Amino acid sequence: MAFLWLICIVVAMGGLLFGYDWVVVGGAKPFYEPFFGITDDTPLWRGWAQSSALVGCLIGSLISGMLTDRHGRRRLLILAGALFTVSAVGTGLAWDFVSFNVFRIIGGLGIGLASNLSPMYIAEISPAAMRGRFVSINQLTIVIGILAAQIVNWLIARPVPEDATLAFIRESWNGQNGWRWMFAAETIPASLFFLLMFFVPESPRWLVKYGKEEQAEGILKRVGGDDYAKSEVQDIKETLASEEIAQVHFRDLLEPRLLKIVGLGVFLAVFQQWCGINVIFNYAQEVFKAAGYGVSDIMLSIVITGVVNLVFTFVAINTVDRIGRRPLMLIGAAGLAAIYAILGTGYFFESKGPHMLILVVAAIGCYGMSLAPIVWVVISEIFPNRIRGAAMSIAVFSLWVGCTALTLTFPYLKSSLGAHGVFWLYGTICVIGFVVVYFKLPETKGKSLEDIERELVD
């Protein structure tokens, strides 16, 4: 168990960097925007600054699909660590808007790789009875990364007068240097992840796929002993025809039996984004401003949401292998739909004050114990061994397409529908998600990856 915990925590650091890099831009936004001259009159620049990293995510997730089944999980996670490090240093030193976005895209490449490979690696090395818990560690580190970014932003940002103008913010310490340190702080965990990944073994399922059974058995012995290792290797081999060893083709994903599984994974990945909760992280300033909070209050409110997200992720870790994946997904979809209905009504009547923050916190708590971790668990489980790398990359690519669309469309949806209309829209999407999960998602708790494959494919 010590061996398993150690390597899973190291690999899950990719999730921590993913969470930090993804959210830090939201807290830095009030300060880098005046520095680069971004205003309400330049919505395209605003959207690009928020979503340029997502372009890297899309590219990174596709690259991982093309390369991970050929070169393994470990090497690409090492590459992700290097990309995170370069991005952190470069964004902190950005000399103009172009260089800022170039380094954000580099960080996005790292997110695309880590978001695909970290949960997949953990799922492939964990015993069936504890797989949900261990894969949820990746979500826990994502949440810790999110909270770390929120706390770092809050601690670095100096108090801003409520009547501060954009010109004042631009010339202040926050506008000149503060936002740079928010991004640069990621250098420490990024470089640590890069170095530690050199000591992590390759995925045993990938090793078997490439005919390296002795190496795979040696790793699995350290996880569960001799009998467990021999049994797992034999089970893995039975799901791989001899001609499929060391081969993967994206066209295999179009086989009717596999296409329905890939389609389900794609839907769940997109639903996790289009449920709308990530708007609160990426556009926290606008969400809380609409609820009547000033800049300094917003920074503290964002930290509160991060703490709640962390606490409820522990709820998911402690229940995913007992209650199961499907019930938690249903609870999350139904809970968010109800909260969004109330939250949208509050915005419609221009209600302001602590109760609006409580509703936002309730939505984040509901998401943190359900859709946030469980979707990553499910999409790391349901794809067959021989296509897992390619299929996972398609699902994660779809997730980042959904996230990019969500991020780019929010300013326009907010201006056309109002904040109330946006949350009602997301609530409707949650109802659709509930229906699909209820009728299409099988329960996977306690089953080996090979048993899940036989159940879904055969």
Stockholm file with secondary structure:
# STOCKHOLM 1.0

chainA/1-458         MAFLWLICIVVAMGGLLFGYDWVVVGGAKPFYEPFFGITDDTPLWRGWAQSSALVGCLIGSLISGMLTDRHGRRRLLILAGALFTVSAVGTGLAWDFVSFNVFRIIGGLGIGLASNLSPMYIAEISPAAMRGRFVSINQLTIVIGILAAQIVNWLIARPVPEDATLAFIRESWNGQNGWRWMFAAETIPASLFFLLMFFVPESPRWLVKYGKEEQAEGILKRVGGDDYAKSEVQDIKETLASEEIAQVHFRDLLEPRLLKIVGLGVFLAVFQQWCGINVIFNYAQEVFKAAGYGVSDIMLSIVITGVVNLVFTFVAINTVDRIGRRPLMLIGAAGLAAIYAILGTGYFFESKGPHMLILVVAAIGCYGMSLAPIVWVVISEIFPNRIRGAAMSIAVFSLWVGCTALTLTFPYLKSSLGAHGVFWLYGTICVIGFVVVYFKLPETKGKSLEDIERELVD
#=GR chainA/1-458 SS CHHHHHHHHHHHHHHHHHHHHHHHHHHHHHHHHHHHTCCTTCHHHHHHHHHHHHHHHHHHHHHHHHHHHHHCHHHHHHHHHHHHHHHHHHHHTCCSHHHHHHHHHHHHHHHHHHHHHHHHHHHHHSCGGGHHHHHHHHHHHHHHHHHHHHHHHHHHSCCCCTTCCHHHHHHSHIIIIIHHHHHHTTHHHHHHHHHHGGGSCCCHHHHHHTTCHHHHHHHHHHHHCHHHHHHHHHHHHHTSCGGGTTCCCGGGGGSHHHHHHHHHHHHHHHHHHHTSHHHHHHTHHHHHHHTTCCHHHHHHHHHHHHHHHHHHHHHHHHHTTTTCHHHHHHHHHHHHHHHHHHHHHHHHTTCCSHHHHHHHHHHHHHHHTTHHHHHHHHHHHSSCGGGHHHHHHHHHHHHHHHHHHHHHHHHHHHHHHHHHHHHHHHHHHHHHHHHHHHHHCCCCTTCCHHHHHHHHHC
#=GC SS_cons         CHHHHHHHHHHHHHHHHHHHHHHHHHHHHHHHHHHHTCCTTCHHHHHHHHHHHHHHHHHHHHHHHHHHHHHCHHHHHHHHHHHHHHHHHHHHTCCSHHHHHHHHHHHHHHHHHHHHHHHHHHHHHSCGGGHHHHHHHHHHHHHHHHHHHHHHHHHHSCCCCTTCCHHHHHHSHIIIIIHHHHHHTTHHHHHHHHHHGGGSCCCHHHHHHTTCHHHHHHHHHHHHCHHHHHHHHHHHHHTSCGGGTTCCCGGGGGSHHHHHHHHHHHHHHHHHHHTSHHHHHHTHHHHHHHTTCCHHHHHHHHHHHHHHHHHHHHHHHHHTTTTCHHHHHHHHHHHHHHHHHHHHHHHHTTCCSHHHHHHHHHHHHHHHTTHHHHHHHHHHHSSCGGGHHHHHHHHHHHHHHHHHHHHHHHHHHHHHHHHHHHHHHHHHHHHHHHHHHHHHCCCCTTCCHHHHHHHHHC
//
